[in-house]
């Protein structure tokens, strides 16, 4: 299982809804959550080992950025 962690600006219900609409369309995501209490508004995604973690990261960043959200890999 890949665990991907991102820094975002998902800190309101409206932004969470935007993100949810996009993330629910992605195949292969097992589970995801956003910690809106954290200063980095951490988005945590679990995805199966089948694909490359880097491919998942790029796809998620591109998709959320297109939706007007900020999203960067959190190391």
C-alpha positions as CSV (number, residue, x, y, z in Angstrom):
1,X,0.0,0.0,0.0
2,X,1.3,3.5,-0.9
3,X,0.6,6.2,1.6
4,X,0.8,9.6,0.0
5,X,0.9,12.8,2.0
6,X,0.3,16.3,0.7
7,X,0.2,19.9,2.0
8,X,-2.9,21.6,0.8
9,X,-5.2,24.6,1.3
10,X,-8.2,22.4,2.0
11,X,-9.4,24.3,5.1
12,X,-13.1,24.9,4.4
13,X,-16.1,22.8,3.7
14,X,-16.3,24.2,0.1
15,X,-12.7,23.3,-0.6
16,X,-13.2,19.8,0.9
17,X,-16.2,19.3,-1.3
18,X,-14.1,20.3,-4.4
19,X,-11.4,17.9,-3.4
20,X,-13.9,15.1,-2.7
21,X,-15.5,15.4,-6.1
22,X,-12.1,15.0,-7.8
23,X,-10.7,12.3,-5.5
24,X,-13.8,10.1,-5.8
25,X,-13.2,9.9,-9.5
26,X,-9.7,8.4,-9.2
27,X,-9.4,4.7,-9.6
28,X,-7.2,2.9,-7.1
29,X,-7.6,5.2,-4.2
30,X,-8.5,3.0,-1.2
31,X,-9.0,5.7,1.4
32,X,-8.3,9.4,1.8
33,X,-8.6,12.1,4.5
34,X,-7.9,15.7,5.2
35,X,-6.8,17.1,8.5
36,X,-8.2,20.6,8.4
37,X,-7.0,21.2,12.0
38,X,-3.4,20.9,11.0
39,X,-1.6,24.0,9.7
40,X,-0.6,22.2,6.5
41,X,-4.2,20.9,5.9
42,X,-2.7,17.5,5.4
43,X,-4.3,15.3,2.7
44,X,-3.5,11.6,3.3
45,X,-4.2,9.1,0.6
46,X,-3.9,5.3,0.6
47,X,-3.4,3.7,-2.8
48,X,-2.5,0.1,-3.8
49,X,1.0,-0.9,-4.7
50,X,0.0,-1.7,-8.3
51,X,1.0,1.8,-9.6
52,X,3.9,4.1,-9.1
53,X,3.7,6.4,-6.1
54,X,5.1,9.2,-8.3
55,X,2.4,8.7,-10.9
56,X,-0.3,8.9,-8.2
57,X,1.3,12.1,-6.7
58,X,1.5,13.8,-10.1
59,X,-2.1,12.9,-11.0
60,X,-3.4,14.1,-7.7
61,X,-1.5,17.4,-7.7
62,X,-2.5,18.1,-11.3
63,X,-6.2,17.3,-10.6
64,X,-6.5,19.4,-7.5
65,X,-4.5,22.3,-8.9
66,X,-6.8,22.3,-11.9
67,X,-9.7,22.6,-9.4
68,X,-8.1,25.7,-7.9
69,X,-6.7,24.0,-4.8
70,X,-3.1,24.1,-3.6
71,X,-1.4,20.7,-3.3
72,X,2.3,19.8,-2.8
73,X,4.0,16.6,-1.7
74,X,4.7,16.8,2.0
75,X,8.0,15.0,2.9
